[in-house]
């Protein structure tokens, strides 16, 4: 029974790194492709002095890309996991601050420019879920068999597809229900 738990932890640790690594690589790629609007997205959060917005906008895509590649390579553990968790905490915190300020209307800047998403607590919780996916990787350090690693990669790809689906559903326009009665 203990061996089965060990194998499950191994597969989940790989799955988390693959999923979150792909999330960061995708976000970095999309931010780099649309770097002109990234300055405005970061400035919209109103958390940085104007003189820091430019440098942060220039550095964010490479930092996200490096974090994603570190997660996918698994060579520099736990640096990739810690960097990704730090970024996710930073992004979630920035969203939470703006939601508390009543500024839910701004674009989250999550990287998918074709799916502009307004801030919501769902996105904050999404980031918490991505952080949780990385926790087993911080604990599990043992070598694993190739079938177990491949199982983890497959699960990570499945989690990534679910992440993309979740983001698409969250970005869909919501019907206005204010003042309307449903029969």
N, C-alpha and C positions, 0 to 999 in steps of 0.2 A: 504494500500500500504506500509506503514511504517513497519507493522508487517511482511510482506513478505520479505522486505529487511533485517530485523532483523534475520529472520529464515535462509535466504540465508547466511548471514554473520556467523551465528552459524555453519551451515553445512560446509562452506568453512574453518572455523577455525579448525574444527575437521579433515577435509580432509587433510589439510596441515600438521598438526601434525602427522597424521598416515603415510602419504606418506614419509615425510622427516625422521620420526622416523624409518621406515623400511629401508630407504636408509642407515642410519647410522648403524643400527644393522647389515645389510648385509655387509657393508663395513668393520666394525670392525671384524666380523666373518671371512671374507675372508683374511683380513690382519693378523689376528692371526693364521690362518691356514698356511699362507705363510710368516711367520715372518722372515725367513732367507733372503728373497729377499727384505723385506721392508727396511732394512738398506741401501741397494744399491739404491733403488728407491729414498729415502729421500736424500741421498748423491748426487745423480745425479742432483738434483735441484740446487746444489751449492749455497745455501742460508745460510746454517748454518756452524759454525766452526766444523771441524771434531770431536771434543770432545763432541759436543752436539747431533750428529746424533744418537748415540746409545741410550741415554736416551729418545730422542723424539720417536724413533722407538719402544721402550718398552712402552712408555706412550700413544702413539696415539691410538692403538686399544681399551684399556679400556676407554679412554676419549670419543671416538666415541660411544662405547657401552653405556656408562652412558648417553650421550646426547640423543641417540636414545630411551633409556628406559624412560628417563624423559619426552620426547615428547609423547611417547605412554601412559604413566601413567596419564599425565595431573595433577598430584598432586602438583608439585613444579613449577607451572607457575609463572613467565615467565622465570625461570632459564633455562629450557630445550630449549626454543625458542632462548633465547639470546646466550646460548652456541653453538647451532647449527648454528645460523647466524654468530657468530664469527668464527667458524671453516670453514664455507663455504666461508667467506670473506678471511680468511687466505689462503685456498687452491686456490681460484680464483686469489688472488694476486700473489701467488707463480707461478701459471701457466702464468699469464700475464707478470711477470718479465722475465721469461724464453722465452716466445714468443717474447718479445721486444729485447731480447739478440740474437734472431735467433736460439734458441735451441728447436725447435718444435719436434725434433726427439726423445726426451726422453719420457719414459712411464709416464703417469699421475699418476699412483699409486692409481687409484680410487677404488681399491679393487677387481676388477674382473680379477684375474690373467689369466684366460682362454681367456679374451678379452683385451689383452694389447692394450692400446690406446695411440697414440702419442698426445702430447699437441696440442690443437687447440683453436681458439677463440670460437668455438661452445661449448667446455667444460666450458669455462669461463662464457659464457652466460647461460649454463645449471645451473651452481651454482647460478647465479643471479636469475634464475627462481625458484630454490628451496628456496632461501631466500624470494622471493616474496610470495611463498605459505605460509610462516610462519607469514607474516605481519597481516593478519586478526586475528590470534590467539593472537597477542599482544594487539589488540584493544578489541576483544570480551571476556568478562569475566562472563557473565550472565549464570545462570543455563539453561538447555535446556531439552526438552522432550526426552524420549527414542527413538521414531521414528526419530526425528531430529538427534540425536547422531548416530543412526544406518545408516542414510542416509549419514552422514559425513564420517563414517567408510567405507562404500561402495565406496564412491567417492574417499577416500584416497587410498583404495586398487586399484581402477581403475587408479588413477594417478601413483601409484607405478608400475603397469604393463606397463603403457606408458613410464615411466622412464627406465625400463629394456629394452623395445623395442628400445627406443632412443639410449641407450648405445650400444646395439648390432649393430644397424645400423651405428653408428659412428665408431665402431671398425672394420667394414668390410673393406677389402683392397680396395683402390681406384685405378681404372685403370690409368695407366700413359697416359696422353694426350699430353705431351710435344713432339713436332715434328711430331705429327700424324694429319692427316687431315681426317675429317669425310665426307663421300659422301652425 
